[in-house]
Amino acid sequence: MGKMIECLIDSVRVSLSNQDRIIVLKEKENERYVPIWIGLFEAESITIALQNVAVARPLTHDLMLDVLQKTGARLLRVEITSLVSETYYANLIVQTDKEIAIDCRPSDALALVVRTGVPIFVDEDILAEVSIQPEDSLDFSDLESDENQTDDPGDLSVFEAFFDEIKTNSEDEDDLDPDEPKNLEN
């Protein structure tokens, strides 16, 4: 395990293509983002906690936290320790009479984070491998210009003719008797 870098929960998102849930972590001191795909129920649990929605009965993550507290254990931090075959691994670092690491899924760990506010740490090797960085600026100065490129957006006469035809047909329909059936074939 390499150096651990503190991260924050940036957002919980839904993929538009397949409805998967993704939690995005952001490095605390830099603009690096780590997307982690999570299950529907874990995403719902995280979202409920983030939005402070009251639930009638404790959810699984509320139960986990209650068990920790009532047994005298304290959650110190969450560590996302490795990535193997596109699967993230995490530990809950818990203080009892000693500090112990409990293996868990990152989604469960993050559901506890939103309930406790404990810090999240991600292994530097994971950040180096999968993080996404927004580009600050794009430099196009070294690109060759295309000699055939012009400021002319192209021949739009086809569209102009189309819109003229729509306008003409619309004006013709205004002259028709509203009770008379319209011919929709052309």
N, C-alpha and C positions, 0 to 999 in steps of 0.2 A: 504494500500500500504506500502510495506517495504522499506528498504534502496535501493537507486538507484545506480547501478554500471555502469560505463562508458564502452561502447563496441565500436568496430570498424567493418566496413564491411570487412570481410575476403575474400569472394568470392561469385560469382553467379554461380550456377551449374545447370546442367541438369541431371535428373535421367535417367540412362540408361534403367531402366525397363519400365518406363511409360512416359517418356519425360516431367515430371513435372519439374518446375523451383523451385530452392531452393536458398535462400540467406542465407549465413552463417555469423553470427556475432561472433566475438571473443572478449572475455573480454580483456580490455586494459592492465590490470596488471597481468593477469593469463592466463593459458592455458585451458580456458573453452570456448566451442563453442556452439552456439545455432542455429539450423537449422530452417528456417521459409519458409514454402511452399508459393509461390507467383504465381500470374497469369502470363500468357504469355506476355500480353501487358505491365504489370508493369516491368517484367524482361527485356523486350526489352528497355523500357524507361531508366531503370537503366544502362543497358549495353551501350546504346548510350551515356549517360552522362559520364560514366566511361572511355569510349574510345574517348571522345571528338569528336564525329561524328557530323558534321554540318547537320542540317535538314532545308529544305526549309521553313517550317512553324512551329510555336511553337507546341510542344506536350502538352498534358494536364498538365503535371507537370511543364513545362516551363510557361504555362499560369498561373497556381496557384502561382508560384513564382513572376511572373510579377504583378499579382493583389496585392499580399502582399506588394511588393515594392512600387507600385504606389499609394497605399492607406496609405503609411507611416508606415505600420506594418513591423516588423522584426522578422524572425524566430530565436528563441534563441536556441532551442534544440528539440530533439525528445525523447519521453519517451514511452517505451513499458511497459505497466502497469499491464496487467493481461493476463491470459490464462484460458479460459473457454471452456470445451468440444473441445479441440484441436484447438481453434480459439484464435489467439492473438489479443489484443486490444492495441491501441497506442493513444498518444496525440501529437499534435503539440503544443509546448509552444511558443506563439507569444507575442511580446511586441508591444502594441499600447500605449495609454495613461496609460494603466495598463497591467499587465501580465495575459494572458488568455490561457486556455487549450482548444484545438479544437480536438474533437474525430475524429479519422481517422483509416484507415487500415494501418498496419505496412508497407506494400508494397508501399503505396502512400507516407508515411512519409519518407521511405528510398530513394525513388526516389527524394525527395526534399533534403535529406542529401547529396547525391552525387553531387547535383547542388550548394550547399551552403557551405558544409564543417562543418555544425553545429554538435555538439556532439550528440551521441546516448546514452541513458541510459536505462538499463533494470532492472526491479525489481529483487532484490536478490532472492525472492521466486521462480521466473521463472527460474533463473539460477540454483537454487538448484534442481528444479524439472526436467528440460529437458536438461541441458547442458551436453555436451560430453567432456570428458577429455582424451587426449591420455595417454597411459600408458608409464611412463618413462622407466621402465625396467621390464622385467618379471623375477621372482625369481622361479626357478624350483627346488631349493634345498630341499624343503619339499615334493616333489613328490616321491612316491615309485617307484622303478625301476621294470620293468617287467622282470622276470627271463627268459622268453622265447624270449625276444628280442635279436637280434644279429645285427652285423654290415652288414650281408649279405642282400642285397636288395631284394633277392628272386630269384626264378628260371626264368631266362630270355631266356632259350633255345627256348621257343616257338617263341619269337621275332627273335632270331638268325636264326631259321629255315625259318621264313617268309622272312627275308631279303635275305637269301641265295637263296630262290626260286625266288624272284624278280630279283636278280642278274643273275641267271641262265637263266631265261626267257628273260631278256634283251640281254644277250650274244647270245642266240639262234636267236632272232629277227635281230641282226646285220648280221647274216649269210644269211638271207632271201633276195630274190629279191625284191627291193622296189616297183616294178610294180605289184607284185603278191599280191592278197588279203590276209589279215591276218585272221586267225581263232581266234576270240576273246573268244570262249567258252572254258572252262576248267573244 
